[in-house]
């Protein structure tokens, strides 16, 4: 962020100490957008400059008067375009919602506004969050700021790219099967999927309701913990919302894992894991042991292929049901040429949905059909329940699990095509486990491979133990930073 290229927490502190004004922060964000956004294309919509500056001045007055004293007051943030924002377009990167403007704010948006954060705009994504590259967007192709020949991952690729390109220090994504963590890993930032139900889904446009979870994305664990603290609460408007005793996740920012039992995933996912990522995990094991953790390898009682198959059967079935509402009648796009109601439905969906969305709707409809419901959908539900129970048993022995975030460090833009649609599904292999069981998981940067692409690793914890996951990730992050600082000092000698 140019002259304020610092963390979200540091930025808020500078504003409170009157070293910076909120207006200066917003002006710096807009300057950075003008400088780099055309190259990255992380945003689908950016709010009007005068509107943003007026809001900045109002927030500044509230900070000065003591009305706003939260740790993220005055901090700019980007929002994934499947989260409803009152008066601001929310398209899900789909033609079928191209001109949809919500009349209400999602619960998380209300909480962000109450905290005094400034929404800069809405970020690009895979259409209806269905994809792993952000290339299924109906409007534009987002590039990875680390290497513009690569995708930023998906489906929250725009949110990850906005942070990685230093436009904003924080963003929000949604994670259905890894859609926060995988792009965070590809872009070299931190991204967290909280325990299912911890953050309200009210106002999140659904892909697969029993998997979807809103979560924070930022440059470090501390910023993500602070944003999670802002977003989390019990919400009566969300039937899946979860009540917990303590929402103070920044208390998990403790640099100590001595005595913690950590399991490292041994399953090798058909040897598709890149060697650089394997080496990163081995090195990570050594570092965690140096920090006093008890680290051992653990084999899952199910294969990653089984978890992935279960996820896609169930998620596509839910998508088929959720996307039925887009028929051209109530809101959104409507086809112009039709002779009857049935034809209007058909033409609207044919013209409004992209190829990947249609593919998943058809797969979901197939598995829900009367002839195949028992063979596919019902069996997948049983497998999901078994996976949840087996993971619960593992967490009786381990505090957290460490595993790769993705099997590769990146996907080239030129490799994204519709000829082999299942190829990129496998990049979800290590992330869907947390979604199947509703567990908290966070991806943190390890370093870079020989091509300069970021490597991400993730910590997965037991249900509602988000604070423990944050503690493990924070301690790991500080160790990594310490090693990098040491290397930089030695290289200058």
C-alpha positions in Angstrom: 0.0 0.0 0.0 2.7 2.5 -1.0 3.7 4.6 2.0 1.5 2.6 4.3 2.6 -0.9 3.3 2.1 -2.3 6.8 -0.2 -4.9 8.6 -3.8 -4.1 9.3 -3.2 -3.9 13.1 -0.2 -1.6 12.6 -2.2 0.6 10.3 -5.1 0.9 12.8 -2.6 1.8 15.5 -1.0 4.5 13.4 -4.5 6.0 12.7 -5.2 6.0 16.5 -1.8 7.6 17.2 -2.6 10.3 14.6 0.4 9.3 12.5 -2.0 8.7 9.6 -5.6 9.8 8.8 -8.2 7.5 7.4 -8.5 9.8 4.4 -4.7 9.3 3.7 -5.2 5.5 4.0 -8.1 5.5 1.5 -6.2 7.8 -0.9 -3.2 5.5 -0.7 -5.4 2.5 -1.6 -6.9 4.3 -4.6 -3.5 5.3 -5.7 -2.4 1.6 -5.5 -5.5 0.6 -7.5 -4.6 3.0 -10.3 -1.1 1.7 -10.3 -1.7 -2.1 -10.4 -5.3 -3.1 -10.7 -5.3 -3.1 -14.5 -2.5 -5.7 -14.4 -4.1 -7.9 -11.7 -7.9 -7.4 -12.1 -8.7 -8.4 -8.6 -11.8 -6.2 -8.3 -15.2 -6.5 -10.1 -16.4 -3.2 -8.5 -14.7 -0.3 -6.8 -16.7 2.2 -4.9 -16.8 5.9 -5.9 -13.8 7.9 -4.7 -15.8 10.8 -3.2 -18.1 8.4 -1.4 -15.1 6.5 0.1 -13.4 9.8 1.2 -16.6 11.0 2.8 -16.9 7.8 4.7 -13.2 8.0 5.7 -13.8 11.4 7.2 -16.8 10.2 9.1 -14.9 7.3 10.5 -12.0 9.6 11.5 -14.4 11.8 13.5 -15.7 8.7 15.3 -12.2 7.5 16.1 -11.2 11.0 17.3 -14.3 11.2 19.6 -13.7 7.7 21.0 -16.9 6.3 19.5 -14.8 3.8 17.4 -12.0 2.2 19.3 -11.8 -1.3 17.8 -8.4 -2.7 16.7 -9.4 -2.5 12.9 -11.1 0.9 12.9 -10.2 2.8 9.7 -8.7 -0.2 8.0 -9.7 -0.8 4.3 -11.1 -4.2 3.3 -12.2 -6.0 0.1 -15.2 -8.3 0.0 -15.8 -11.4 -2.2 -18.6 -10.7 -4.6 -20.9 -13.5 -3.3 -21.5 -11.6 0.0 -24.5 -9.2 0.0 -23.7 -5.5 0.3 -26.6 -3.1 0.5 -26.6 -0.7 -2.5 -23.5 -2.3 -4.0 -23.6 -4.8 -6.9 -23.3 -8.5 -5.8 -22.9 -10.6 -8.9 -21.2 -13.9 -7.8 -19.2 -13.2 -11.0 -22.2 -14.5 -13.0 -24.1 -13.1 -15.9 -27.3 -14.3 -14.2 -26.8 -11.8 -11.4 -24.9 -9.1 -13.4 -27.2 -6.2 -12.3 -28.3 -7.5 -8.9 -28.1 -4.9 -6.1 -29.0 -6.3 -2.6 -31.4 -4.3 -0.4 -29.6 -5.5 2.8 -26.2 -6.1 4.2 -25.0 -9.6 5.1 -24.4 -10.0 8.8 -20.6 -10.0 8.4 -20.9 -6.7 6.4 -22.9 -5.1 9.3 -20.2 -6.2 11.8 -17.4 -4.9 9.5 -19.1 -1.5 9.3 -19.8 -1.4 13.0 -16.0 -2.0 13.5 -15.3 1.1 11.4 -13.6 -0.7 8.5 -14.0 0.7 5.0 -15.2 -1.5 2.2 -13.2 -0.6 -0.9 -15.1 -2.8 -3.4 -16.1 -6.4 -4.4 -13.6 -8.9 -5.6 -13.6 -11.3 -8.6 -14.2 -15.0 -8.0 -15.1 -18.2 -9.8 -18.7 -18.0 -10.8 -20.9 -18.9 -7.8 -17.7 -20.0 -6.1 -17.4 -23.0 -8.4 -13.8 -23.3 -9.5 -10.2 -23.4 -8.3 -8.7 -20.7 -10.6 -11.0 -17.7 -10.6 -11.1 -18.2 -14.4 -14.7 -19.3 -14.5 -15.8 -15.7 -13.7 -18.1 -14.3 -16.4 -16.4 -10.9 -16.4 -12.6 -11.0 -16.2 -9.5 -13.1 -15.5 -7.6 -12.3 -12.3 -3.9 -12.9 -12.3 -1.6 -14.0 -9.5 0.4 -10.9 -8.3 3.4 -13.2 -7.6 3.6 -14.3 -11.2 1.0 -13.0 -13.7 1.3 -16.1 -15.9 -0.4 -18.0 -13.1 -3.9 -18.0 -11.6 -4.4 -16.7 -8.1 -6.3 -19.9 -7.3 -10.0 -20.0 -6.5 -12.7 -19.4 -5.9 -11.7 -16.5 -3.7 -8.8 -15.5 -6.1 -9.8 -11.9 -6.3 -9.7 -11.5 -2.5 -6.3 -13.2 -2.3 -4.9 -11.1 -5.2 -6.1 -7.8 -3.7 -4.1 -8.6 -0.5 -1.1 -10.0 -2.2 -0.8 -7.0 -4.6 -0.9 -4.7 -1.5 -4.1 -2.9 -2.5 -5.7 -3.7 0.9 -4.3 -5.4 4.0 -7.4 -7.5 4.6 -10.1 -9.2 2.6 -13.0 -11.6 3.0 -13.5 -14.8 1.1 -15.8 -17.9 1.4 -14.5 -21.4 1.7 -16.7 -24.4 0.4 -13.9 -26.9 -0.2 -10.7 -24.8 0.1 -11.7 -21.5 -1.6 -10.0 -19.3 1.0 -7.0 -21.5 1.8 -5.9 -22.6 -1.7 -5.8 -19.0 -3.2 -4.1 -17.9 0.0 -1.4 -20.5 -0.6 -1.0 -19.6 -4.3 -0.7 -15.9 -3.6 1.6 -16.2 -0.5 -0.8 -14.8 2.1 -2.7 -16.2 5.1 -6.3 -17.4 4.9 -8.5 -19.1 7.4 -11.7 -21.2 7.3 -13.3 -21.0 10.7 -15.3 -23.7 12.4 -18.6 -24.2 10.4 -21.2 -21.9 12.0 -18.8 -19.6 13.7 -19.3 -16.8 11.2 -22.9 -16.1 10.1 -23.8 -17.2 6.5 -26.7 -14.8 6.5 -26.2 -12.8 3.3 -23.7 -15.2 1.7 -25.1 -16.4 -1.6 -25.0 -20.1 -1.3 -23.1 -22.6 -3.4 -23.3 -25.6 -1.0 -25.0 -24.6 2.3 -23.6 -27.3 4.5 -20.0 -26.5 3.4 -19.9 -22.7 2.8 -18.1 -20.7 5.4 -17.0 -17.0 5.4 -13.4 -16.4 6.6 -10.6 -13.8 6.7 -7.6 -13.3 4.4 -4.6 -11.2 5.2 -0.9 -10.9 5.2 -0.4 -12.6 8.6 -2.1 -14.7 11.3 -2.5 -11.7 13.6 -4.6 -9.7 11.1 -6.7 -12.7 10.3 -7.4 -13.4 14.0 -8.4 -9.8 14.5 -10.8 -9.9 11.6 -12.2 -13.2 12.6 -12.9 -11.6 16.0 -14.8 -8.8 14.3 -16.9 -11.1 12.1 -17.8 -13.9 14.5 -21.0 -14.1 16.6 -24.1 -16.0 17.0 -26.8 -14.9 14.5 -30.5 -15.8 14.8 -30.8 -15.2 11.1 -28.6 -18.2 10.3 -30.1 -21.5 11.4 -26.6 -23.1 11.3 -25.0 -20.4 13.5 -23.0 -21.7 16.5 -22.8 -20.3 20.0 -19.4 -20.5 21.7 -18.3 -19.0 25.0 -15.3 -17.0 23.8 -15.0 -15.0 20.5 -11.7 -13.4 21.5 -9.5 -15.1 18.9 -6.6 -12.7 19.3 -6.0 -14.4 22.6 -4.7 -17.3 20.5 -1.8 -15.2 19.3 0.6 -16.9 21.7 4.1 -17.8 20.5 4.3 -21.2 22.3 3.5 -24.7 21.1 5.6 -26.6 23.7 4.0 -29.9 24.5 1.4 -29.6 21.7 0.7 -32.8 19.8 0.9 -32.2 16.1 0.2 -34.8 13.4 1.6 -34.6 9.9 -0.5 -36.1 7.2 1.3 -39.1 5.7 -1.2 -39.8 2.8 0.5 -39.0 -0.4 -2.5 -38.5 -2.7 -1.3 -40.8 -5.5 2.2 -39.2 -5.5 0.8 -35.9 -7.0 2.3 -33.8 -4.3 5.2 -31.7 -5.7 8.6 -32.4 -4.2 9.1 -28.8 -3.1 6.0 -29.1 -0.9 7.1 -32.4 0.5 10.4 -30.8 1.4 8.6 -27.9 3.0 6.6 -30.3 5.2 9.7 -32.2 6.3 11.4 -28.9 7.2 8.2 -27.7 9.0 8.3 -30.9 11.1 11.8 -30.2 12.2 11.0 -26.6 13.1 7.9 -27.6 15.1 10.0 -30.1 17.0 12.6 -27.4 17.7 9.8 -25.3 19.2 8.9 -28.1 21.6 5.9 -29.7 19.9 5.5 -33.5 19.8 5.3 -34.2 16.1 4.5 -37.5 14.5 3.1 -38.8 11.2 -0.5 -39.8 11.0 -2.3 -41.8 8.4 -6.0 -41.0 7.8 -8.3 -43.9 7.9 -9.8 -42.8 4.6 -8.1 -41.8 1.3 -8.0 -38.2 0.0 -9.7 -39.5 -3.2 -12.6 -40.8 -1.1 -12.9 -37.4 0.7 -12.8 -35.5 -2.6 -15.4 -37.8 -4.3 -17.7 -37.4 -1.3 -17.3 -33.6 -1.3 -18.1 -33.2 -5.0 -21.2 -35.5 -4.9 -22.7 -33.6 -1.9 -21.6 -30.1 -2.9 -22.9 -30.4 -6.5 -26.2 -31.8 -5.1 -26.6 -28.8 -2.9 -25.6 -26.5 -5.7 -28.3 -28.0 -7.9 -30.9 -27.2 -5.2 -29.6 -23.7 -4.3 -29.3 -22.5 -7.9 -32.8 -23.5 -8.8 -34.0 -20.1 -7.6 -32.4 -18.4 -10.6 -35.2 -18.7 -13.1 -35.6 -15.2 -14.5 -38.8 -14.5 -12.6 -37.9 -12.9 -9.2 -34.5 -11.2 -9.8 -31.4 -11.3 -11.9 -31.0 -11.9 -15.7 -33.9 -12.9 -17.9 -33.6 -14.2 -21.4 -35.4 -12.0 -24.0 -36.6 -14.6 -26.6 -39.0 -17.3 -25.3 -42.6 -18.4 -26.1 -43.7 -19.9 -22.7 -42.7 -20.1 -19.1 -40.8 -23.3 -19.5 -38.8 -21.9 -22.3 -38.0 -18.8 -20.3 -36.5 -20.9 -17.5 -34.5 -22.9 -20.0 -33.2 -19.9 -22.0 -32.4 -17.8 -18.9 -30.3 -20.6 -17.3 -28.7 -21.5 -20.6 -27.6 -17.9 -21.3 -27.0 -16.9 -17.6 -24.9 -19.7 -16.2 -21.3 -20.5 -17.3 -20.0 -23.9 -18.3 -18.6 -24.9 -14.9 -21.8 -24.0 -13.1 -24.0 -25.9 -15.6 -21.7 -28.9 -15.2 -22.0 -29.0 -11.4 -25.8 -28.4 -11.6 -26.2 -31.3 -14.0 -24.0 -33.6 -11.8 -26.0 -32.6 -8.7 -29.3 -33.1 -10.4 -28.1 -36.5 -11.5 -27.1 -37.6 -8.0 -30.4 -36.4 -6.6 -32.6 -38.1 -9.2 -34.8 -40.9 -8.1 -32.8 -43.6 -9.8 -29.4 -42.6 -8.3 -30.2 -40.9 -5.0 -29.6 -44.1 -3.0 -26.5 -45.1 -4.9 -24.7 -41.7 -4.8 -26.2 -38.9 -2.6 -27.3 -41.1 0.4 -24.0 -43.1 0.4 -22.0 -39.9 0.2 -23.8 -38.6 3.3 -22.9 -41.8 5.2 -19.3 -41.5 4.1 -19.2 -37.8 5.2 -20.5 -38.8 8.7 -17.9 -41.6 8.9 -15.1 -39.2 8.0 -16.3 -36.7 10.7 -16.3 -39.5 13.3 -12.8 -40.7 12.2 -11.4 -37.2 12.4 -12.9 -36.7 15.9 -11.0 -39.8 17.0 -7.8 -38.5 15.5 -8.2 -35.2 17.4 -8.4 -37.2 20.7 -4.7 -37.8 20.2 -3.6 -34.6 18.3 -4.1 -30.9 19.0 -3.7 -30.0 15.3 -2.8 -31.6 12.0 -0.3 -30.1 9.6 -0.7 -30.8 5.9 -0.2 -29.2 2.5 -2.7 -26.6 1.5 -2.5 -27.7 -2.2 -0.6 -30.4 -4.0 1.0 -27.9 -6.4 2.4 -24.3 -6.0 0.4 -22.9 -8.9 -1.8 -23.3 -12.0 -0.8 -21.6 -15.2 -3.5 -19.5 -16.9 -2.8 -21.3 -20.2 -3.6 -24.6 -18.5 -7.1 -23.6 -17.5 -9.6 -24.9 -20.1 -12.8 -26.8 -20.2 -11.4 -29.9 -22.0 -10.3 -31.5 -18.8 -12.6 -30.0 -16.1 -11.7 -32.6 -13.3 -8.0 -31.9 -13.5 -8.1 -28.9 -11.2 -10.6 -30.5 -8.8 -7.7 -32.4 -7.4 -6.1 -29.2 -6.0 -8.9 -29.4 -3.4 -7.7 -32.8 -2.2 -6.1 -31.5 1.1 -8.6 -28.8 1.8 -12.0 -30.5 1.5 -11.4 -32.6 4.7 -11.9 -29.5 6.9 -15.2 -28.6 5.1 -16.6 -32.2 5.2 -16.2 -32.2 9.0 -16.8 -28.4 9.6 -13.3 -28.0 11.2 -11.2 -24.8 11.5 -8.2 -24.6 9.2 -5.7 -21.9 8.3 -3.1 -21.7 5.5 0.1 -19.9 6.2 3.0 -19.2 3.8 6.1 -21.3 4.2 8.3 -19.8 1.5 8.9 -20.0 -2.2 9.7 -22.8 -4.7 12.5 -22.6 -7.3 10.2 -20.7 -9.7 9.4 -18.0 -7.1 5.9 -19.3 -6.4 4.6 -19.3 -2.8 4.3 -22.6 -0.8 1.5 -22.8 1.7 0.9 -25.2 4.5 -2.2 -25.5 6.6 -3.0 -26.3 10.2 -6.4 -28.1 10.8 -7.9 -28.3 14.3 -10.8 -29.9 16.1 -14.3 -28.4 16.0 -14.5 -25.0 17.8 -10.8 -25.0 18.6 -10.1 -22.1 16.3 -7.9 -20.4 18.9 -5.6 -23.5 19.2 -5.3 -23.5 15.4 -4.4 -19.8 15.4 -1.8 -20.4 18.2 -0.1 -23.2 16.2 -0.1 -21.1 13.0 1.1 -17.9 14.8 4.0 -19.8 16.4 5.0 -21.4 13.1 4.7 -18.0 11.3 7.1 -16.3 13.8 9.6 -19.2 13.4 9.5 -18.9 9.6 9.9 -15.1 9.8 12.8 -15.5 12.2 14.6 -17.8 9.8 13.9 -15.5 6.8 15.3 -12.5 8.7 18.4 -14.5 9.6 18.9 -15.5 6.0 18.5 -11.9 4.8 21.0 -10.7 7.4 23.5 -13.4 6.4 23.1 -12.6 2.7 24.0 -8.9 3.3 27.2 -9.8 5.0 
